[in-house]
């Protein structure tokens, strides 16, 4: 009887522990996605700010170039965030 009780408790612990790991994987995935979005927004905002600075100086071409650079860097950060999110989901 005692042996059966111990085996049952071990089984519950193993099943419960694997469930916690799945939740942790989802949390990490969401965090990586949020970090990617945040960095992307930062890069785009930085590009826009540089573009506005160049506009004030009268350099229209450089302003557009800075804005484009910000959008490209922002897109790159989004892709990196999505990649890390998928990797975190696959690890669970």
Secondary structure, DSSP 4 states (H G I P E B T S, - for coil): -HHHHHHHHHHHHHHHHHHHHHHHHHHHHHHHHHHHHHHHHHHHHHHHHHHHHHHHHT-HHHHHHHHHHHHHHHHHHHHHHHHHHHHHHHH-
